[in-house]
Structures are given as C-alpha cells and as structure tokens.
Amino acid sequence: MSAGWCAWHRDRAEDVEPIFYEERGSGPAAAISVCLPCARKMHGRPYGEAGRAAVKALEGRAAESRSRPRA
C-alpha cells in the first residue's frame, strides 16, 4: 500500500496508484494518482493499459487486505 494524494476526490487516501500522466509544458509529465473507490467511478474515462494495470493492482491489494486476519 502506498498512501498519498487522490487527485479525483482531492484528499489523502490510504492506497493510491498513478492512473494516467498529464503533460506539463516542456517538463516531465505529472502522475495523476487515484484511490480505488475513485478509480472505480471513472468508467468511460480513457486511462489506457497502464491505468487498467494500476486499478488491477489496487483491487489486488484491497482483496489481500480484506483477507488478512485483524489483530
């Protein structure tokens, strides 16, 4: 898990992944990261193969987190 800023709901999230990259003038592209709930709401938004892989990674970590016994 990697906590960070979700660009979609504009707040911190427990787990985020870069879903797409945004061009910023002549500098390097900026990664746009989202949490899993927001990524699921983005149906119809074209975020490409890397974005689909990121959503799959978020879903895998969420499933793993749910299957771990709580202390």
CYANA upper distance limits for C-alpha pairs under 8 A (distance plus 0.5 A):
  1 MET  CA     14 GLU  CA      7.81
  1 MET  CA     15 ASP  CA      5.73
  1 MET  CA     16 VAL  CA      8.09
  1 MET  CA     61 ARG  CA      7.55
  2 SER  CA     14 GLU  CA      7.31
  2 SER  CA     15 ASP  CA      5.40
  2 SER  CA     16 VAL  CA      6.51
  2 SER  CA     17 GLU  CA      8.24
  3 ALA  CA     12 ARG  CA      7.75
  3 ALA  CA     13 ALA  CA      6.22
  3 ALA  CA     14 GLU  CA      4.92
  3 ALA  CA     15 ASP  CA      5.09
  3 ALA  CA     16 VAL  CA      6.55
  4 GLY  CA     12 ARG  CA      5.98
  4 GLY  CA     13 ALA  CA      6.13
  4 GLY  CA     14 GLU  CA      7.25
  4 GLY  CA     15 ASP  CA      7.17
  4 GLY  CA     16 VAL  CA      6.48
  5 TRP  CA     10 ARG  CA      7.35
  5 TRP  CA     11 ASP  CA      6.18
  5 TRP  CA     12 ARG  CA      4.97
  5 TRP  CA     13 ALA  CA      6.53
  5 TRP  CA     16 VAL  CA      7.67
  5 TRP  CA     33 SER  CA      7.37
  5 TRP  CA     34 VAL  CA      7.78
  6 CYS  CA     10 ARG  CA      5.91
  6 CYS  CA     11 ASP  CA      6.12
  6 CYS  CA     12 ARG  CA      6.41
  6 CYS  CA     13 ALA  CA      6.61
  6 CYS  CA     16 VAL  CA      7.05
  6 CYS  CA     32 ILE  CA      8.46
  6 CYS  CA     33 SER  CA      6.06
  6 CYS  CA     34 VAL  CA      4.83
  6 CYS  CA     35 CYS  CA      6.25
  7 ALA  CA     11 ASP  CA      7.78
  7 ALA  CA     32 ILE  CA      6.74
  7 ALA  CA     33 SER  CA      6.36
  7 ALA  CA     34 VAL  CA      6.22
  8 TRP  CA     33 SER  CA      8.47
  8 TRP  CA     34 VAL  CA      6.53
  8 TRP  CA     38 CYS  CA      6.82
  9 HIS  CA     38 CYS  CA      7.61
 13 ALA  CA     35 CYS  CA      6.76
 14 GLU  CA     35 CYS  CA      8.20
 15 ASP  CA     35 CYS  CA      6.33
 15 ASP  CA     36 LEU  CA      8.02
 15 ASP  CA     58 LEU  CA      7.90
 16 VAL  CA     33 SER  CA      6.38
 16 VAL  CA     34 VAL  CA      5.63
 16 VAL  CA     35 CYS  CA      4.90
 16 VAL  CA     36 LEU  CA      7.52
 16 VAL  CA     58 LEU  CA      7.83
 17 GLU  CA     33 SER  CA      5.53
 17 GLU  CA     34 VAL  CA      6.26
 17 GLU  CA     35 CYS  CA      7.16
 17 GLU  CA     54 ALA  CA      6.34
 17 GLU  CA     55 VAL  CA      7.97
 17 GLU  CA     58 LEU  CA      7.54
 18 PRO  CA     31 ALA  CA      6.10
 18 PRO  CA     32 ILE  CA      5.79
 18 PRO  CA     33 SER  CA      4.37
 18 PRO  CA     34 VAL  CA      6.96
 18 PRO  CA     51 GLY  CA      7.65
 18 PRO  CA     54 ALA  CA      7.24
 19 ILE  CA     31 ALA  CA      7.91
 19 ILE  CA     32 ILE  CA      6.45
 19 ILE  CA     33 SER  CA      6.02
 19 ILE  CA     34 VAL  CA      7.05
 19 ILE  CA     39 ALA  CA      8.47
 19 ILE  CA     47 TYR  CA      6.99
 19 ILE  CA     50 ALA  CA      7.46
 19 ILE  CA     51 GLY  CA      4.76
 19 ILE  CA     52 ARG  CA      8.10
 19 ILE  CA     54 ALA  CA      6.62
 19 ILE  CA     55 VAL  CA      7.97
 20 PHE  CA     31 ALA  CA      6.62
 20 PHE  CA     32 ILE  CA      5.98
 20 PHE  CA     33 SER  CA      7.83
 20 PHE  CA     47 TYR  CA      6.20
 20 PHE  CA     48 GLY  CA      8.14
 20 PHE  CA     50 ALA  CA      7.91
 20 PHE  CA     51 GLY  CA      6.40
 21 TYR  CA     29 ALA  CA      6.34
 21 TYR  CA     30 ALA  CA      5.91
 21 TYR  CA     31 ALA  CA      5.04
 21 TYR  CA     32 ILE  CA      6.17
 22 GLU  CA     29 ALA  CA      5.80
 22 GLU  CA     30 ALA  CA      5.69
 22 GLU  CA     31 ALA  CA      6.98
 22 GLU  CA     32 ILE  CA      7.48
 23 GLU  CA     27 GLY  CA      8.38
 23 GLU  CA     28 PRO  CA      7.52
 23 GLU  CA     29 ALA  CA      5.02
 23 GLU  CA     30 ALA  CA      6.98
 24 ARG  CA     28 PRO  CA      7.12
 24 ARG  CA     29 ALA  CA      6.17
 24 ARG  CA     30 ALA  CA      7.35
 34 VAL  CA     38 CYS  CA      6.70
 34 VAL  CA     39 ALA  CA      6.61
 35 CYS  CA     39 ALA  CA      6.61
 35 CYS  CA     58 LEU  CA      8.20
 36 LEU  CA     40 ARG  CA      6.65
 36 LEU  CA     55 VAL  CA      7.24
 36 LEU  CA     58 LEU  CA      6.44
 36 LEU  CA     59 GLU  CA      7.44
 37 PRO  CA     41 LYS  CA      7.08
 38 CYS  CA     42 MET  CA      7.02
 39 ALA  CA     43 HIS  CA      8.40
 39 ALA  CA     55 VAL  CA      7.18
 47 TYR  CA     51 GLY  CA      5.68
 47 TYR  CA     52 ARG  CA      7.64
 48 GLY  CA     52 ARG  CA      6.85
 49 GLU  CA     53 ALA  CA      6.69
 50 ALA  CA     54 ALA  CA      6.70
 51 GLY  CA     55 VAL  CA      6.77
 52 ARG  CA     56 LYS  CA      6.71
 53 ALA  CA     57 ALA  CA      6.70
 54 ALA  CA     58 LEU  CA      6.75
 55 VAL  CA     59 GLU  CA      6.63
 56 LYS  CA     60 GLY  CA      6.62
 57 ALA  CA     61 ARG  CA      6.75
 58 LEU  CA     62 ALA  CA      6.64
 59 GLU  CA     63 ALA  CA      6.65
 60 GLY  CA     64 GLU  CA      6.65
 61 ARG  CA     65 SER  CA      6.51
 62 ALA  CA     66 ARG  CA      6.76
 63 ALA  CA     67 SER  CA      6.82
 64 GLU  CA     68 ARG  CA      6.95
